[in-house]
Amino acid sequence: MIALCLLLLAGCGTISSVHGWAGGPVRTGVENDTVVVRYEAPRPGWSLTVDRSKVDGDTVVLWMSAHGAMNGPLDRTAITVTWQPAEAASVECAQINIKLPGEAKYRPAAVGCGPMSD
């Protein structure tokens, strides 16, 4: 289903908040073959790491883990992560799957094609 969304969105810019994601705002886009992910973590000190990636044509799928404390005061903190394929590839779209602390599964968090709009 997400692949179909990516096909429909090609060239249409970025969308965020994939249905079913409830882990905080996530946006993604591709600028000069570099995937940009912006995540609003619930607390300061959080980070995102890329655990796995897959390039399929002009689409990159990233599986990422969020790391950080689950307790303490809530204070949304913006995190920006960039990623480039190890091999030269022309990419236009990205699909982001994130696993939150304490969870066993990755969940679709965002899809986007082209540069992110600010």
C-alpha positions in Angstrom: 0.0 0.0 0.0 2.8 2.4 0.8 4.5 1.6 -2.5 1.3 2.6 -4.2 1.2 5.9 -2.3 4.8 6.6 -3.4 3.9 6.0 -7.0 1.0 8.4 -6.7 3.1 11.0 -5.0 6.1 11.0 -7.3 7.0 14.6 -7.9 4.4 16.0 -5.6 6.6 17.0 -2.7 6.5 15.6 0.9 3.7 14.2 3.0 3.9 13.3 6.6 2.1 11.3 9.3 1.5 7.9 7.7 -1.8 6.3 8.9 -1.1 4.3 12.1 1.9 6.3 13.2 1.5 7.9 16.6 5.2 8.4 17.7 5.5 12.1 17.0 5.6 14.2 13.9 7.9 12.8 11.2 8.7 14.3 7.7 10.9 13.1 5.0 12.1 14.1 1.6 14.9 13.7 -0.9 17.3 16.5 -1.8 20.1 15.8 -4.3 19.9 12.0 -3.8 20.1 12.5 0.0 17.2 11.4 2.2 16.3 13.9 4.9 14.3 12.8 7.9 12.9 15.3 10.5 11.5 13.8 13.7 10.1 15.7 16.7 11.2 13.5 19.6 9.2 13.7 22.8 12.2 14.7 24.9 15.7 16.2 24.5 18.6 13.8 24.1 16.8 11.5 21.6 18.5 10.2 18.5 17.7 8.3 15.3 19.9 5.6 13.8 19.5 3.8 10.4 19.4 0.1 11.1 18.7 -1.1 7.6 18.1 0.4 4.1 16.9 -0.8 0.7 17.0 1.1 -2.6 14.4 -0.1 -5.0 14.5 2.0 -8.3 14.2 5.6 -7.3 12.8 4.8 -3.8 14.7 4.4 -0.6 13.2 2.5 2.4 14.8 3.1 5.7 14.3 1.2 8.9 15.3 3.4 11.8 15.4 3.1 15.6 14.7 6.0 18.0 16.8 6.1 21.1 16.1 8.1 24.3 14.7 8.2 27.7 11.0 7.3 28.1 10.5 9.2 31.3 10.9 12.8 32.3 9.3 16.0 31.2 7.9 16.2 27.7 9.6 18.8 25.6 9.5 18.2 21.8 12.9 18.3 20.3 13.6 18.4 16.5 16.1 15.8 15.2 17.3 15.9 11.6 19.0 12.9 10.0 20.4 12.6 6.5 21.3 9.4 4.7 22.8 8.6 1.3 23.1 5.3 -0.5 26.5 3.6 -0.3 26.5 3.1 -4.0 25.7 6.0 -6.4 21.9 5.9 -7.0 19.4 8.4 -8.2 16.6 8.5 -5.6 13.5 10.7 -5.5 11.3 9.1 -2.8 11.8 7.8 0.7 9.7 5.6 3.0 10.6 5.8 6.7 9.9 3.0 9.2 10.7 3.7 12.9 11.0 1.5 15.9 10.4 3.4 19.2 12.3 2.5 22.4 10.8 -0.6 24.1 9.1 -1.7 20.9 9.9 -4.8 18.9 8.5 -3.7 15.5 9.1 -1.0 13.0 6.1 1.1 12.1 5.7 3.2 8.9 6.2 6.8 10.0 6.5 8.9 6.8 6.8 8.9 3.0 7.9 11.7 0.8 9.0 12.5 -2.7 11.2 15.4 -3.6 12.4 18.1 -1.3 10.6 18.8 2.0 8.7 22.1 2.2 9.4 24.1 5.3 
